[in-house]
Amino acid sequence: MGIFSRKATATIAAPAPQATAGADLTALSGDYTIDPSHSTIGFVARHAMITNVKGGFQDFTGTLHLDGADPSRSTATLDIRMESIETGNADRDGHLKSADFFKIEEFPVMTFRSTKAEALGGDDYRVTGDLSLLGVTRSITLDLEFNGSATDPFGNERVGFEGRTELLRSEWGLTWNAALETGGVLVSDKIKLAFDISAIKNA
């Protein structure tokens, strides 16, 4: 469900990864580092009330602590460099980095720190945490789907998750807009976020 695909840093012919079907989550317990070269963080905003603009962040780091025996003890962190925002249009990207929006010189990093994790049944989970942006911290809730585990050709143990949520950008002080002659505004307040995460188990 990632909005942007990212190129792998290397392509080497090798046997397909051995995916774990019906993974024993207890065996997956441990600390993981998010692999940004195989992960995506994207967003969608409504433009001019009639179409969607998609974007993403290309520079981020993060960690996971998974507790398969007690998922409520699992945690997640994420740090996103705001200068890495991309929407496919250089002028729009520059505007988003400016004082009208993200003020990247003053607030270069957006962070997420989980505060609660819940198992909803099957492969579905819910993570609540604090999203900090522009000096404002508010709680958000992410719905996650566990996509399974695998050992890649290099011997790395990986887990994968997809996540999604919606938020109102105005709650973090992102209030810039422009009125349309036909009514409404240029940029929606509601923003959809999507995560597609691959994480490697720490040695």
Phi, psi and chi 1 to 4 in degrees:
 res  aa     phi    psi   chi1   chi2   chi3   chi4
   1 MET       -    4.8 -163.8  173.3   80.8      -
   2 GLY   -60.6  142.6      -      -      -      -
   3 ILE   -75.0  -39.7  -68.3  177.6      -      -
   4 PHE  -116.2  142.8  -72.2  107.3      -      -
   5 SER   -90.3  147.7   60.8      -      -      -
   6 ARG  -121.3  142.7  -63.4  168.7   64.0   97.2
   7 LYS   -77.0  139.1  -66.3 -178.4  179.4  178.8
   8 ALA   -69.4  152.1      -      -      -      -
   9 THR   -74.7  -18.6   54.2      -      -      -
  10 ALA  -153.1  147.5      -      -      -      -
  11 THR  -122.7  114.9  -57.7      -      -      -
  12 ILE  -130.3  127.3  -60.9  176.3      -      -
  13 ALA   -63.2  126.9      -      -      -      -
  14 ALA  -161.6  161.1      -      -      -      -
  15 PRO   -58.3  151.2  -21.2   32.4      -      -
  16 ALA   -61.8  146.0      -      -      -      -
  17 PRO   -58.3  147.5  -21.5   32.2      -      -
  18 GLN   -89.2   95.1  -61.2  -59.0  -52.5      -
  19 ALA   -72.7  149.4      -      -      -      -
  20 THR   -97.5  116.3  -55.7      -      -      -
  21 ALA   -90.2  130.0      -      -      -      -
  22 GLY    58.9   50.7      -      -      -      -
  23 ALA   -56.1  142.9      -      -      -      -
  24 ASP   -78.2  102.7  178.1   -1.0      -      -
  25 LEU   -65.6  -26.3  -63.7 -175.9      -      -
  26 THR   -62.1  -39.7  -58.2      -      -      -
  27 ALA   -67.6  -21.1      -      -      -      -
  28 LEU   -87.1   -3.3  -61.5  179.3      -      -
  29 SER   -57.7  140.3  -66.4      -      -      -
  30 GLY   150.1 -172.7      -      -      -      -
  31 ASP  -102.5  139.2  -64.7  -44.6      -      -
  32 TYR  -131.5  152.9  -67.0   75.9      -      -
  33 THR  -115.5  129.2  -61.4      -      -      -
  34 ILE   -65.5  134.2  -68.0  174.3      -      -
  35 ASP   -95.6  100.7  175.7    8.4      -      -
  36 PRO   -66.6  -22.4   23.4  -32.6      -      -
  37 SER   -75.2  -12.4   65.6      -      -      -
  38 HIS  -128.2   25.2  -64.2   91.8      -      -
  39 SER  -132.2  156.7  -58.0      -      -      -
  40 THR  -135.6  145.6   58.3      -      -      -
  41 ILE  -129.5  114.7  -60.2  174.5      -      -
  42 GLY  -131.9  169.6      -      -      -      -
  43 PHE  -146.0  159.6   62.1   86.1      -      -
  44 VAL  -133.1  131.4  178.0      -      -      -
  45 ALA  -125.7  144.2      -      -      -      -
  46 ARG   -78.0  132.7 -160.2   75.5  168.7  163.4
  47 HIS  -116.7  127.3  179.6  -98.7      -      -
  48 ALA    56.9   23.4      -      -      -      -
  49 MET    71.2   -0.2  -49.6  -67.0  -70.1      -
  50 ILE  -126.1  -14.8   60.3  171.5      -      -
  51 THR  -147.4  168.6 -170.4      -      -      -
  52 ASN  -106.9  139.0  -69.2  -38.9      -      -
  53 VAL  -108.7  129.1  168.8      -      -      -
  54 LYS  -107.7  144.7  -60.8  178.0 -179.2  179.5
  55 GLY  -150.4  178.0      -      -      -      -
  56 GLY  -162.6  174.6      -      -      -      -
  57 PHE  -116.6  132.9  -61.3   95.2      -      -
  58 GLN  -101.2  -10.1  -50.9  -54.1  -51.5      -
  59 ASP  -129.3  109.3 -174.5   -0.8      -      -
  60 PHE  -156.0  157.2   52.2   87.9      -      -
  61 THR  -134.8  156.9   57.7      -      -      -
  62 GLY  -171.8  167.7      -      -      -      -
  63 THR  -136.8  156.3   63.9      -      -      -
  64 LEU  -130.4  141.2  -56.5  175.7      -      -
  65 HIS  -119.1  116.3  172.1   74.1      -      -
  66 LEU  -104.7  131.3  -58.1 -176.3      -      -
  67 ASP  -119.7   96.6 -170.2  -37.1      -      -
  68 GLY   -66.5  -31.0      -      -      -      -
  69 ALA   -73.9  -31.6      -      -      -      -
  70 ASP  -142.5   84.6 -176.7    0.2      -      -
  71 PRO   -54.8  -24.1  -27.2   36.6      -      -
  72 SER   -66.3  -15.5   69.0      -      -      -
  73 ARG   -93.1    2.8  -62.8  171.8   62.0   86.9
  74 SER   -76.9  152.3  -61.8      -      -      -
  75 THR  -139.5  163.4   59.5      -      -      -
  76 ALA  -148.1  144.9      -      -      -      -
  77 THR  -132.6  152.5   72.5      -      -      -
  78 LEU  -152.2  133.1 -170.4   62.2      -      -
  79 ASP  -125.4  123.0  -64.4  -60.0      -      -
  80 ILE  -118.2  125.4  -59.5  170.2      -      -
  81 ARG   -80.0  117.1  -57.9  -68.0  -59.1 -178.6
  82 MET   -69.4  -24.5  -59.7  -52.4  -67.8      -
  83 GLU   -66.7  -13.6   65.4 -178.0   -1.2      -
  84 SER   -89.2    8.6   71.6      -      -      -
  85 ILE   -64.3  136.7 -168.0  169.3      -      -
  86 GLU  -139.2  133.5  -71.0 -172.8    6.1      -
  87 THR  -126.9    5.1   65.2      -      -      -
  88 GLY    88.0    6.0      -      -      -      -
  89 ASN  -142.3  115.1 -178.1  -73.4      -      -
  90 ALA   -62.1  -40.8      -      -      -      -
  91 ASP   -64.1  -42.9  -70.6  -20.8      -      -
  92 ARG   -65.9  -41.0 -178.8  168.4   54.6 -137.6
  93 ASP   -60.5  -42.2  -66.3  -13.8      -      -
  94 GLY   -62.8  -38.9      -      -      -      -
  95 HIS   -65.5  -41.2 -169.4 -162.2      -      -
  96 LEU   -64.8  -30.1  -71.7  171.0      -      -
  97 LYS   -80.3  -12.4  -64.1  174.5 -173.4 -179.9
  98 SER   -80.1 -178.8   75.1      -      -      -
  99 ALA   -65.9  -17.6      -      -      -      -
 100 ASP   -68.1  -28.5  -76.6  -17.8      -      -
 101 PHE  -124.9  -95.2  -74.6   93.0      -      -
 102 PHE   -88.2  -11.4  -69.1  118.6      -      -
 103 LYS    47.2   57.0  -54.9  177.5 -175.6  177.5
 104 ILE   -64.9  -24.9   66.6  167.2      -      -
 105 GLU   -69.6  -34.1  -67.8 -174.4    1.4      -
 106 GLU   -87.5  -34.5 -175.6  178.5   -1.3      -
 107 PHE  -129.3   78.4  -57.8  101.3      -      -
 108 PRO   -74.1  -16.7   26.6  -34.7      -      -
 109 VAL  -130.7  136.7  179.7      -      -      -
 110 MET  -104.4  135.5  174.1  169.7   59.5      -
 111 THR  -125.2  153.2   65.2      -      -      -
 112 PHE  -131.6  132.3  174.7   80.6      -      -
 113 ARG  -132.0  118.2  -59.9  -70.0 -175.7  -93.0
 114 SER   -68.4  148.8   66.7      -      -      -
 115 THR  -124.7  -13.7   56.7      -      -      -
 116 LYS  -159.3  141.5 -178.5  179.7  179.3 -178.8
 117 ALA  -132.7  139.9      -      -      -      -
 118 GLU  -135.7  139.2  -55.6  170.0   79.1      -
 119 ALA   -92.3  124.6      -      -      -      -
 120 LEU   -99.2   -6.6  -57.0 -179.0      -      -
 121 GLY   112.6  142.8      -      -      -      -
 122 GLY    64.1 -133.2      -      -      -      -
 123 ASP   -97.6   12.6  -67.8  -31.4      -      -
 124 ASP   -99.8  136.4  -64.8  -32.4      -      -
 125 TYR  -137.7  164.4  -62.8   84.0      -      -
 126 ARG  -136.4  129.0 -178.2  165.8  -68.2  153.7
 127 VAL  -121.5  127.8  173.8      -      -      -
 128 THR  -107.4  142.7  -58.8      -      -      -
 129 GLY  -165.6  177.8      -      -      -      -
 130 ASP   -98.1  122.1  -67.5  -29.7      -      -
 131 LEU  -102.0  120.6 -179.3   69.0      -      -
 132 SER  -111.1  125.0  -62.9      -      -      -
 133 LEU  -153.5  135.0  173.4   64.8      -      -
 134 LEU    55.6   33.1  -64.8  175.2      -      -
 135 GLY    77.7    7.1      -      -      -      -
 136 VAL  -114.0  134.8  177.5      -      -      -
 137 THR  -119.3  124.0  -60.5      -      -      -
 138 ARG  -136.6  154.1  -69.5 -173.7  176.3  -84.8
 139 SER   -81.9  137.5  180.0      -      -      -
 140 ILE  -131.2  161.2   64.3  170.8      -      -
 141 THR  -123.0  129.4  -61.6      -      -      -
 142 LEU  -109.3  131.7  -51.3  174.3      -      -
 143 ASP   -92.0  125.6  -71.6  -34.9      -      -
 144 LEU  -119.5  147.9  -60.9  176.4      -      -
 145 GLU  -121.7  127.0 -179.7  179.9   -2.2      -
 146 PHE   -79.7  120.7  175.0   59.6      -      -
 147 ASN   -93.2   -2.7  -75.6  -19.5      -      -
 148 GLY   115.8 -176.8      -      -      -      -
 149 SER  -129.9  158.8   63.9      -      -      -
 150 ALA  -158.9  156.2      -      -      -      -
 151 THR  -105.7  118.4  -59.1      -      -      -
 152 ASP   -79.9  173.2   68.3   22.7      -      -
 153 PRO   -61.5  -15.1  -26.2   36.7      -      -
 154 PHE   -97.5    5.3  -52.4  100.7      -      -
 155 GLY    88.2    6.1      -      -      -      -
 156 ASN   -78.8  133.8  -62.4  -49.5      -      -
 157 GLU   -85.9  122.6  -64.4 -178.4   50.0      -
 158 ARG  -120.3  151.4  -68.1  179.1  177.4  -93.0
 159 VAL  -128.7  153.9  -67.8      -      -      -
 160 GLY  -131.3  140.1      -      -      -      -
 161 PHE  -137.4  145.0  -68.7   89.4      -      -
 162 GLU  -112.4  140.9  -67.1 -179.6   49.0      -
 163 GLY  -139.1  158.0      -      -      -      -
 164 ARG  -156.4  151.8   53.6 -155.8  168.6  -87.8
 165 THR  -163.2  171.0 -167.9      -      -      -
 166 GLU  -129.5  146.5  -64.9 -178.3   -4.8      -
 167 LEU  -146.8  165.9   54.0   81.1      -      -
 168 LEU  -102.3  115.2  -60.7  177.9      -      -
 169 ARG   -62.1  -27.5   62.7 -173.6  179.2   92.9
 170 SER   -62.1  -24.4   59.5      -      -      -
 171 GLU   -69.8  -14.8  -66.9 -173.5  -13.5      -
 172 TRP  -108.8   15.4  -77.7  -95.7      -      -
 173 GLY    84.5    9.8      -      -      -      -
 174 LEU   -88.3   85.4  -70.0  164.6      -      -
 175 THR  -113.1   -2.2   56.6      -      -      -
 176 TRP   -58.1  140.5 -176.4   92.7      -      -
 177 ASN  -162.9  174.7 -130.5  -42.2      -      -
 178 ALA  -142.4  135.3      -      -      -      -
 179 ALA   -76.1  145.5      -      -      -      -
 180 LEU   -97.1  145.8  -57.4  174.7      -      -
 181 GLU   -61.2  -29.9  -69.0 -176.1    3.2      -
 182 THR   -88.3    4.6   52.5      -      -      -
 183 GLY    99.5  155.4      -      -      -      -
 184 GLY    85.4 -168.5      -      -      -      -
 185 VAL  -131.6  165.8  -68.4      -      -      -
 186 LEU   -71.3  -40.8 -174.7   64.0      -      -
 187 VAL  -123.2  131.2 -175.8      -      -      -
 188 SER   -67.0  150.8   63.1      -      -      -
 189 ASP   -76.2  -37.3 -170.5   22.5      -      -
 190 LYS   -76.9  130.0 -177.1  171.0   71.8  173.5
 191 ILE  -121.1  134.7  -54.7  -63.7      -      -
 192 LYS   -99.4  130.0  -61.9  177.7 -179.0  178.9
 193 LEU  -109.8  143.5  -60.1 -179.4      -      -
 194 ALA  -137.7  136.4      -      -      -      -
 195 PHE  -124.7  137.0  -55.5   79.8      -      -
 196 ASP  -131.0  105.9 -159.3  -20.8      -      -
 197 ILE  -116.1  130.3  -61.7  -62.1      -      -
 198 SER  -115.7  128.5  176.8      -      -      -
 199 ALA  -129.0  142.0      -      -      -      -
 200 ILE  -104.2  133.1  -61.8  172.5      -      -
 201 LYS   -68.3  133.1 -165.5  170.8 -170.9  178.0
 202 ASN   -69.8  144.4  -62.6  -14.0      -      -
 203 ALA   -68.2      -      -      -      -      -
